[in-house]
Amino acid sequence: MNTPDSFERKASSYKISMTTAFELDCSAIVGDVSHLILPGLVRISRFSKNNVTENCVRHEKYGKRLSDVAILDGIKVQMESLESAAIDSMMTMRVHTVTEFENGETELTETPDETYFLKLSSWVTRHLALFQTEPSDKLANMSAFYITEFMKKLGCPVVHVFPSERTEDLKLLDAIFRTSEQKGTASPPSEDKQQESGRPQQ
């Protein structure tokens, strides 16, 4: 998110470089946060080719999902479907092991391919896109709630990234929000709830 005076006039349009956009990002001023996720995250998913139905969450190759666990620094979280979808929406996971059992079940062990620094507003947008629903404040708040609580469970730190430089518009925006917060008229988005999908397909 950038203020108008962060852009440069080029011919008949306004443009901004990726570096400048990041340096002058004002989303933290209006309440956005980011989460840091290190490669130490491990995901263990169990699937079954038995009793696969249209309504179950499933992997196109390994069948119905039975369980999905996230592990980070010794913390183990049995994920709900919306938490699994949060990983699927923003992270590329690399498969380390595939273990197949005689009963038709398969277990996948995966880790992220890199360190992720994820802005909540972008994460919510990608998360909701998995469900192919019409965006709304209710769904966005629901998504933000699940993502934020999931990060708390794993102990992933919340990071506020404020602009490294300040344009005149940025200074004005910051002053407006500081004044609003002091008067109690500005507050972060509320948190609620949403529903299902993920890398395994419905």
C-alpha positions as CSV (number, residue, x, y, z in Angstrom):
1,M,0.0,0.0,0.0
2,N,1.5,3.3,-1.1
3,T,0.5,7.0,-0.9
4,P,0.0,8.9,-4.2
5,D,3.2,11.0,-3.8
6,S,5.3,7.7,-3.6
7,F,4.8,7.3,-7.4
8,E,6.8,9.0,-10.1
9,R,5.3,10.5,-13.2
10,K,6.5,8.7,-16.3
11,A,5.1,9.9,-19.6
12,S,1.3,9.5,-19.3
13,S,1.3,7.3,-16.2
14,Y,2.5,7.0,-12.6
15,K,5.0,4.2,-11.7
16,I,6.8,3.0,-8.6
17,S,9.7,0.5,-8.3
18,M,9.4,-2.6,-6.2
19,T,12.1,-1.3,-3.9
20,T,10.4,2.1,-3.4
21,A,7.0,0.4,-2.9
22,F,8.5,-1.7,-0.1
23,E,10.4,1.2,1.5
24,L,7.4,3.5,1.5
25,D,4.7,0.8,2.3
26,C,2.2,2.5,4.6
27,S,0.0,-0.5,5.4
28,A,1.5,-0.8,8.9
29,I,0.3,2.7,9.7
30,V,-3.3,1.7,9.0
31,G,-3.0,-1.5,11.1
32,D,-1.5,-4.2,8.8
33,V,1.0,-6.7,10.3
34,S,3.3,-9.3,9.0
35,H,4.4,-12.8,10.2
36,L,7.8,-14.3,9.9
37,I,7.9,-18.1,9.1
38,L,11.2,-19.9,9.1
39,P,12.1,-23.0,7.1
40,G,12.1,-25.0,10.3
41,L,8.3,-25.5,9.8
42,V,7.4,-29.1,9.2
43,R,4.0,-30.3,7.8
44,I,2.9,-33.9,8.2
45,S,-0.3,-34.9,6.3
46,R,-2.0,-38.2,6.2
47,F,-4.3,-39.4,3.4
48,S,-6.4,-42.4,2.6
49,K,-7.7,-43.8,-0.7
50,N,-10.6,-45.4,1.1
51,N,-14.1,-44.0,1.2
52,V,-13.2,-40.9,-0.8
53,T,-16.3,-38.7,-1.4
54,E,-17.0,-35.5,-3.3
55,N,-17.5,-33.5,-0.1
56,C,-14.3,-34.5,1.7
57,V,-11.0,-32.5,1.6
58,R,-8.7,-34.6,-0.6
59,H,-5.4,-34.8,-2.4
60,E,-5.8,-35.6,-6.1
61,K,-3.2,-38.4,-5.9
62,Y,-3.4,-39.7,-2.3
63,G,-7.1,-39.4,-1.5
64,K,-9.0,-38.1,1.5
65,R,-7.1,-36.1,4.1
66,L,-7.2,-37.8,7.5
67,S,-5.0,-35.4,9.4
68,D,-2.7,-32.4,8.9
69,V,-0.1,-31.4,11.5
70,A,2.2,-28.4,11.6
71,I,5.4,-28.6,13.8
72,L,7.7,-25.6,14.5
73,D,10.4,-25.6,17.2
74,G,8.8,-28.4,19.1
75,I,5.3,-26.9,18.9
76,K,2.8,-29.3,17.3
77,V,-0.5,-28.0,15.9
78,Q,-3.3,-30.3,14.7
79,M,-4.6,-28.1,11.9
80,E,-8.1,-27.4,11.0
81,S,-9.0,-27.1,7.3
82,L,-8.8,-23.3,7.3
83,E,-5.4,-23.4,8.8
84,S,-4.2,-26.0,6.3
85,A,-5.5,-23.7,3.6
86,A,-3.5,-20.8,5.1
87,I,-0.3,-22.7,4.3
88,D,-1.5,-23.7,0.8
89,S,-2.4,-20.1,-0.1
90,M,1.0,-18.5,0.5
91,M,3.8,-21.1,0.9
92,T,5.5,-23.5,-1.5
93,M,6.1,-26.7,0.4
94,R,8.8,-29.1,-0.6
95,V,8.0,-32.8,-0.1
96,H,10.8,-34.6,1.8
97,T,9.2,-38.0,2.3
98,V,6.3,-40.0,1.0
99,T,5.4,-43.1,3.1
100,E,2.8,-45.5,1.8
101,F,1.0,-48.0,4.0
102,E,-0.7,-51.3,3.1
103,N,-4.1,-50.0,4.3
104,G,-4.2,-47.5,1.4
105,E,-3.0,-44.6,3.6
106,T,-0.1,-42.2,2.6
107,E,1.9,-39.8,4.8
108,L,3.6,-36.7,3.4
109,T,6.3,-34.8,5.2
110,E,6.9,-31.3,3.8
111,T,8.8,-28.1,4.6
112,P,8.8,-24.6,3.2
113,D,11.2,-23.9,0.4
114,E,12.3,-20.6,2.0
115,T,11.9,-18.1,4.8
116,Y,8.5,-16.4,4.5
117,F,7.7,-12.8,5.6
118,L,3.9,-12.6,5.0
119,K,1.8,-9.5,5.2
120,L,-1.6,-10.3,6.7
121,S,-3.6,-8.3,4.2
122,S,-2.0,-10.1,1.2
123,W,-2.4,-13.5,3.1
124,V,-6.1,-12.9,3.6
125,T,-6.6,-12.1,-0.1
126,R,-4.8,-15.3,-1.2
127,H,-6.5,-17.3,1.5
128,L,-10.0,-16.3,0.4
129,A,-9.2,-16.8,-3.2
130,L,-8.9,-20.6,-2.6
131,F,-12.6,-20.7,-1.7
132,Q,-13.8,-18.9,-4.8
133,T,-16.2,-16.8,-2.9
134,E,-17.3,-13.1,-3.2
135,P,-15.0,-11.0,-1.0
136,S,-16.7,-9.4,2.0
137,D,-15.7,-7.8,5.3
138,K,-17.1,-10.8,7.2
139,L,-15.1,-13.3,5.3
140,A,-11.9,-11.2,5.4
141,N,-12.3,-10.9,9.2
142,M,-12.9,-14.6,9.5
143,S,-9.8,-15.4,7.4
144,A,-7.7,-12.9,9.4
145,F,-8.9,-14.5,12.6
146,Y,-7.8,-18.1,11.6
147,I,-4.5,-17.0,10.2
148,T,-3.6,-14.9,13.2
149,E,-4.6,-17.6,15.7
150,F,-2.7,-20.2,13.7
151,M,0.4,-18.0,13.9
152,K,0.0,-17.6,17.6
153,K,-0.3,-21.4,18.1
154,L,3.0,-21.9,16.2
155,G,4.7,-19.0,18.0
156,C,5.5,-17.1,14.8
157,P,6.4,-13.5,15.6
158,V,4.2,-10.6,14.6
159,V,6.2,-7.8,12.8
160,H,5.1,-4.2,12.1
161,V,7.1,-2.9,9.2
162,F,6.9,0.9,9.1
163,P,8.1,3.0,6.2
164,S,11.9,3.6,6.2
165,E,11.3,7.0,4.7
166,R,8.4,9.5,4.9
167,T,6.9,11.5,2.1
168,E,4.6,14.4,2.9
169,D,1.5,12.2,2.3
170,L,3.0,9.5,4.6
171,K,3.6,12.1,7.4
172,L,0.0,13.3,7.1
173,L,-1.4,9.7,7.1
174,D,0.6,8.8,10.2
175,A,-0.5,12.0,12.0
176,I,-4.2,11.3,11.2
177,F,-4.0,7.7,12.5
178,R,-2.1,8.8,15.6
179,T,-4.7,11.4,16.4
180,S,-7.6,9.0,15.7
181,E,-6.1,6.3,18.0
182,Q,-5.7,8.9,20.8
183,K,-9.4,9.8,20.4
184,G,-10.4,6.2,20.2
185,T,-11.9,6.4,16.6
186,A,-9.4,4.2,14.8
187,S,-8.8,0.5,15.6
188,P,-7.4,-2.6,13.9
189,P,-9.9,-4.7,11.9
190,S,-12.0,-7.0,14.0
191,E,-11.5,-10.8,13.9
192,D,-14.2,-13.4,13.2
193,K,-14.3,-16.8,11.3
194,Q,-14.5,-18.6,7.8
195,Q,-14.6,-22.0,6.0
196,E,-12.6,-24.6,4.1
197,S,-10.3,-25.8,1.3
198,G,-6.5,-26.2,0.8
199,R,-3.9,-27.9,-1.3
200,P,-6.1,-31.0,-1.1
201,Q,-9.1,-30.3,-3.3
202,Q,-12.8,-30.3,-2.5
